[in-house]
Amino acid sequence: MHNILSEIRNCTVCKDFLPYLPRPIIQANGDSKILVIGQAPGRKVQDSGVPWDDASGNNLREWLGVDKQMFYNENIFALVPMGFCFPGSGKSGDLPPRPECAPLWHLQILRLMPEIKLTLLIGQYAQNYYLKMTAKGTLTETVESYKDYLPNYIPLPHPSPRNNIWQKKNSWFKENLIPELKAKVITILADNASTKKCHIERAGNMPSQS
């Protein structure tokens, strides 16, 4: 895992198309349980080097029901965007994630994370890439049909504050999807805690090598 993360963080494949020097941002571990696949870092995240270190991240953590300490625990959460570097700004917000990243790196990193229990697909780029022909005609339709993609995936809108209007128009999102998302996260965390406890108890019961 260390080798592939190092390769990703040193990647310069799309440097000629970026507004700044490449700074690929990723968090992952072979023990990660929940995979978050977003779009691409914003300018603030590109500056800090910390994934989801912005208002969108605050909203996402609220949806998940976790604090920063839990969110940045790579044994629990893997944070793998569709594009690893800030792609630049357009007329109506950030540009789309660079198309080179996911085909080049995602399969390689996913093969090293066998413990993933749930993958969150945030935004249309991640949903179209992973759900392929099963994605609906619009993001709203895909997210509203989230039960179709369980137990492996949950599609989500981008948690940007710009999408607050979308959330108001689609009250089912916070009434139905978010409680189920939080429940699944709680279950995964509880299972992880139980596994750790079991391992500790087994280690404690091992005979001494005297």
C-alpha positions as CSV (number, residue, x, y, z in Angstrom):
1,M,0.0,0.0,0.0
2,H,2.8,2.4,0.9
3,N,4.4,2.1,-2.6
4,I,1.2,2.8,-4.5
5,L,0.3,5.8,-2.3
6,S,3.8,7.1,-2.9
7,E,3.4,6.7,-6.6
8,I,0.1,8.5,-6.6
9,R,1.4,11.4,-4.5
10,N,4.3,11.8,-6.9
11,C,2.2,11.6,-10.1
12,T,2.5,14.4,-12.6
13,V,0.7,12.8,-15.6
14,C,-1.7,15.8,-16.1
15,K,0.6,18.6,-14.9
16,D,0.3,20.4,-18.3
17,F,-3.4,20.8,-17.7
18,L,-3.3,22.0,-14.1
19,P,-3.3,25.6,-12.9
20,Y,-0.8,24.8,-10.1
21,L,1.9,22.3,-9.5
22,P,0.5,18.8,-9.0
23,R,-0.3,17.9,-5.4
24,P,-2.3,14.6,-5.5
25,I,-4.3,14.2,-2.3
26,I,-5.4,10.8,-1.0
27,Q,-6.0,9.0,2.2
28,A,-6.1,5.2,2.2
29,N,-5.1,2.1,4.1
30,G,-5.2,-1.7,3.6
31,D,-7.6,-1.8,6.6
32,S,-10.0,1.0,5.5
33,K,-13.6,0.1,5.9
34,I,-15.5,2.9,4.2
35,L,-14.4,4.3,0.8
36,V,-15.4,7.9,-0.1
37,I,-15.0,8.7,-3.8
38,G,-15.5,12.3,-4.4
39,Q,-14.8,14.6,-7.3
40,A,-11.5,16.5,-6.9
41,P,-9.9,18.7,-4.3
42,G,-10.9,22.3,-4.2
43,R,-8.5,25.2,-3.9
44,K,-8.5,25.2,-0.1
45,V,-7.8,21.5,0.1
46,Q,-5.1,21.8,-2.5
47,D,-3.4,24.4,-0.3
48,S,-3.7,22.4,2.9
49,G,-3.1,19.0,1.5
50,V,-5.9,17.6,3.7
51,P,-8.8,15.9,1.9
52,W,-12.2,17.4,2.6
53,D,-10.7,20.2,4.7
54,D,-13.4,22.7,3.8
55,A,-17.1,23.5,4.2
56,S,-18.0,20.5,2.0
57,G,-16.1,18.2,4.3
58,N,-17.9,19.6,7.3
59,N,-21.3,18.8,5.7
60,L,-20.1,15.3,4.6
61,R,-19.0,14.5,8.2
62,E,-22.4,15.7,9.4
63,W,-24.1,13.4,7.0
64,L,-22.0,10.5,8.2
65,G,-22.4,11.3,11.8
66,V,-18.6,11.3,12.5
67,D,-16.1,13.8,13.8
68,K,-12.8,14.8,12.2
69,Q,-10.8,12.4,14.4
70,M,-12.9,9.4,13.1
71,F,-13.0,10.8,9.5
72,Y,-9.3,11.1,9.3
73,N,-8.6,7.7,10.7
74,E,-7.4,5.9,7.6
75,N,-8.1,2.5,9.2
76,I,-11.8,3.5,8.9
77,F,-12.1,5.9,6.0
78,A,-10.3,5.9,2.6
79,L,-10.7,9.2,0.8
80,V,-10.0,8.7,-2.9
81,P,-11.2,11.3,-5.4
82,M,-11.9,10.9,-9.1
83,G,-9.2,13.5,-9.7
84,F,-6.4,13.8,-7.2
85,C,-5.4,17.4,-7.9
86,F,-7.3,20.7,-8.0
87,P,-8.3,21.0,-11.6
88,G,-8.8,24.8,-11.6
89,S,-11.9,27.0,-11.6
90,G,-14.4,27.6,-14.3
91,K,-17.3,30.1,-14.8
92,S,-19.7,28.3,-12.5
93,G,-17.3,26.6,-10.0
94,D,-14.4,24.2,-10.1
95,L,-13.6,22.4,-13.3
96,P,-14.4,18.7,-13.7
97,P,-11.8,16.2,-12.2
98,R,-9.0,15.3,-14.6
99,P,-10.0,12.2,-16.5
100,E,-6.6,10.6,-16.3
101,C,-6.6,9.8,-12.6
102,A,-9.3,7.2,-12.1
103,P,-8.4,4.9,-15.0
104,L,-4.8,5.1,-14.0
105,W,-4.9,4.6,-10.2
106,H,-8.3,3.5,-8.9
107,L,-8.2,-0.2,-9.7
108,Q,-4.7,-0.4,-8.3
109,I,-5.6,1.2,-5.0
110,L,-8.9,-0.7,-4.7
111,R,-7.1,-4.1,-5.0
112,L,-5.2,-3.2,-1.9
113,M,-8.3,-2.4,0.2
114,P,-10.0,-5.8,0.7
115,E,-11.8,-4.7,3.9
116,I,-14.0,-2.0,2.3
117,K,-17.6,-2.6,3.4
118,L,-19.3,0.5,1.9
119,T,-18.4,2.9,-0.9
120,L,-19.9,6.4,-1.1
121,L,-20.1,7.8,-4.6
122,I,-20.2,11.5,-4.3
123,G,-21.3,13.5,-7.4
124,Q,-22.1,12.5,-10.9
125,Y,-18.5,11.8,-12.0
126,A,-18.0,9.1,-9.4
127,Q,-21.5,7.7,-10.0
128,N,-21.2,7.4,-13.7
129,Y,-17.8,5.9,-13.5
130,Y,-18.7,3.2,-11.0
131,L,-22.4,2.6,-11.6
132,K,-22.0,2.8,-15.4
133,M,-25.2,1.8,-17.1
134,T,-27.1,1.3,-13.9
135,A,-26.8,5.1,-13.1
136,K,-30.1,6.9,-13.7
137,G,-30.7,9.8,-16.1
138,T,-29.9,12.4,-13.5
139,L,-28.0,12.7,-10.2
140,T,-31.2,13.2,-8.4
141,E,-32.7,10.1,-9.8
142,T,-29.6,8.1,-9.0
143,V,-29.4,9.3,-5.4
144,E,-33.1,8.8,-4.8
145,S,-32.7,5.2,-6.1
146,Y,-29.9,4.6,-3.6
147,K,-31.4,1.3,-2.4
148,D,-30.8,-0.1,-5.8
149,Y,-27.1,0.0,-5.2
150,L,-26.9,-1.4,-1.7
151,P,-25.1,-3.0,0.0
152,N,-21.9,-2.0,-1.8
153,Y,-22.6,1.6,-2.9
154,I,-24.5,4.7,-1.7
155,P,-24.7,7.5,-4.2
156,L,-24.7,11.0,-2.7
157,P,-24.9,14.6,-4.0
158,H,-21.9,16.8,-3.5
159,P,-22.0,18.2,0.1
160,S,-21.0,21.7,-1.1
161,P,-23.1,24.4,0.6
162,R,-24.1,25.4,-3.0
163,N,-26.3,22.3,-2.9
164,N,-28.4,23.4,0.0
165,I,-31.1,24.4,-2.4
166,W,-31.1,20.9,-3.9
167,Q,-31.5,19.5,-0.4
168,K,-34.5,21.7,0.3
169,K,-36.2,20.7,-2.9
170,N,-35.5,17.0,-2.1
171,S,-36.6,16.6,1.5
172,W,-36.4,12.8,1.2
173,F,-32.6,13.0,1.2
174,K,-32.4,14.1,4.9
175,E,-35.5,12.3,5.9
176,N,-34.7,8.8,4.4
177,L,-31.2,8.5,3.0
178,I,-29.1,10.3,5.7
179,P,-30.5,8.2,8.6
180,E,-29.8,5.0,6.7
181,L,-26.3,6.2,5.8
182,K,-25.6,7.0,9.5
183,A,-27.0,3.6,10.6
184,K,-24.7,1.8,8.1
185,V,-21.7,3.8,9.3
186,I,-22.5,3.0,13.0
187,T,-22.8,-0.7,12.1
188,I,-19.5,-0.8,10.3
189,L,-17.8,1.1,13.2
190,A,-19.3,-1.3,15.7
191,D,-18.2,-4.4,13.7
192,N,-14.7,-2.9,13.5
193,A,-14.6,-2.4,17.3
194,S,-15.9,-5.9,17.9
195,T,-13.2,-7.3,15.6
196,K,-10.5,-5.4,17.4
197,K,-11.7,-6.6,20.7
198,C,-11.7,-10.2,19.5
199,H,-8.1,-9.8,18.3
200,I,-7.0,-8.3,21.5
201,E,-8.7,-11.1,23.6
202,R,-7.1,-13.8,21.4
203,A,-3.7,-12.2,21.7
204,G,-4.2,-12.0,25.5
205,N,-5.0,-15.7,25.6
206,M,-2.0,-16.9,23.6
207,P,0.5,-18.9,25.7
208,S,3.7,-17.2,26.5
209,Q,6.8,-18.2,24.6
210,S,9.0,-18.8,27.7
